[in-house]
Amino acid sequence: MKKKLNQSVLLLSLLMTSSISIAEDDTRELVQFPEMMQQHMMKNMRDHLKSINEILSSLGVGDLDTAAQIAEQRLGMSSLESHNASHMAKFMPEGMRLAGTSMHKAASRFALKAEEGELLPAYKLLSEITSACVTCHAAYRIR
């Protein structure tokens, strides 16, 4: 029992140390927004992730129309006003703005392809949405 406890404490210590060093080694560019805008940005990104999950669920049951609707309304170019994108963009470095624009355009392209009703071509375009997310999150962070 004592040996297991010591191993658990050692493992916990290693995990805590490694997570601290990961945070210190984070070389992504810090982008600072006013507090209210930062909260809005986090809310938008959580909704983007939720939207992608809902799109995948819709595709999984062959409901391309719902997938297209979610993509366009919550991620696509039609969603920019509801996200206050023009206000947020003023605080973003150019690369972050470009990644965001790329994601929104990819979502609109996906929506158009999904409306055509062919699953495989729609799936292929879905990766363009997530690639833009990965690119941005790999390069930038907010507090």
WOURFEN-V454432 format. One record per pair of residues at least 24 apart in sequence whose C-alpha atoms are under 10 Angstrom apart, sorted by the first residue. I is the first residue (numbers start at 1). J is the second residue. If there is no record, write none. Layout:
BEGIN
I|J ; I|J
END
This chain:
BEGIN
26|138 ; 26|139 ; 26|140 ; 26|141 ; 27|138 ; 27|139 ; 27|140 ; 27|141 ; 28|136 ; 28|137 ; 28|138 ; 28|139 ; 28|140 ; 28|141 ; 28|142 ; 29|93 ; 29|96 ; 29|137 ; 29|138 ; 29|139 ; 29|140 ; 29|141 ; 29|142 ; 30|93 ; 30|139 ; 30|140 ; 30|141 ; 30|142 ; 30|143 ; 31|91 ; 31|92 ; 31|93 ; 31|96 ; 31|140 ; 31|141 ; 31|142 ; 31|143 ; 32|91 ; 32|92 ; 32|141 ; 32|142 ; 32|143 ; 33|88 ; 33|90 ; 33|91 ; 33|92 ; 33|142 ; 33|143 ; 34|88 ; 34|91 ; 35|143 ; 37|84 ; 37|87 ; 37|88 ; 37|91 ; 38|88 ; 38|142 ; 38|143 ; 39|143 ; 40|83 ; 40|84 ; 40|88 ; 41|83 ; 41|84 ; 41|85 ; 41|88 ; 41|142 ; 42|142 ; 43|83 ; 44|74 ; 44|75 ; 44|82 ; 44|83 ; 44|84 ; 45|75 ; 45|83 ; 45|133 ; 47|74 ; 47|75 ; 48|74 ; 48|75 ; 48|130 ; 48|133 ; 49|75 ; 49|130 ; 49|133 ; 50|74 ; 51|75 ; 52|107 ; 52|126 ; 52|129 ; 52|130 ; 55|123 ; 55|126 ; 56|123 ; 56|126 ; 59|114 ; 59|119 ; 59|120 ; 59|122 ; 59|123 ; 60|119 ; 62|117 ; 62|118 ; 62|119 ; 63|114 ; 63|115 ; 63|117 ; 63|119 ; 64|111 ; 64|113 ; 64|114 ; 64|115 ; 64|116 ; 64|117 ; 64|118 ; 64|119 ; 64|122 ; 65|111 ; 65|112 ; 65|114 ; 65|115 ; 65|116 ; 65|117 ; 66|111 ; 66|114 ; 66|115 ; 67|110 ; 67|111 ; 67|114 ; 67|115 ; 67|122 ; 68|107 ; 68|108 ; 68|109 ; 68|110 ; 68|111 ; 68|112 ; 68|113 ; 68|114 ; 68|115 ; 68|116 ; 68|117 ; 68|122 ; 69|108 ; 69|111 ; 69|112 ; 69|114 ; 69|115 ; 70|107 ; 70|111 ; 71|104 ; 71|106 ; 71|107 ; 71|108 ; 71|109 ; 71|110 ; 71|111 ; 71|112 ; 71|114 ; 71|126 ; 71|129 ; 72|104 ; 72|105 ; 72|106 ; 72|107 ; 72|108 ; 72|109 ; 72|110 ; 72|111 ; 72|112 ; 73|107 ; 73|108 ; 73|111 ; 74|104 ; 74|107 ; 74|108 ; 75|100 ; 75|103 ; 75|104 ; 75|105 ; 75|106 ; 75|107 ; 75|108 ; 75|111 ; 75|129 ; 76|101 ; 76|102 ; 76|103 ; 76|104 ; 76|105 ; 76|106 ; 76|107 ; 76|108 ; 76|109 ; 76|110 ; 76|111 ; 76|129 ; 77|101 ; 77|102 ; 77|103 ; 77|104 ; 77|105 ; 77|106 ; 77|107 ; 77|108 ; 77|109 ; 78|104 ; 78|105 ; 78|107 ; 78|108 ; 79|104 ; 79|107 ; 79|108 ; 80|104 ; 92|140 ; 93|140 ; 95|135 ; 95|136 ; 95|139 ; 95|140 ; 96|132 ; 96|133 ; 96|135 ; 96|136 ; 96|137 ; 96|139 ; 96|140 ; 96|141 ; 97|136 ; 98|132 ; 98|136 ; 99|129 ; 99|131 ; 99|132 ; 99|133 ; 99|134 ; 99|135 ; 99|136 ; 99|137 ; 99|139 ; 100|129 ; 100|132 ; 100|133 ; 100|135 ; 100|136 ; 101|132 ; 102|128 ; 102|129 ; 102|131 ; 102|132 ; 102|133 ; 103|128 ; 103|129 ; 103|130 ; 103|131 ; 103|132 ; 103|133 ; 103|135 ; 103|136 ; 104|128 ; 104|129 ; 104|132 ; 105|129 ; 106|130 ; 106|131 ; 106|132
END
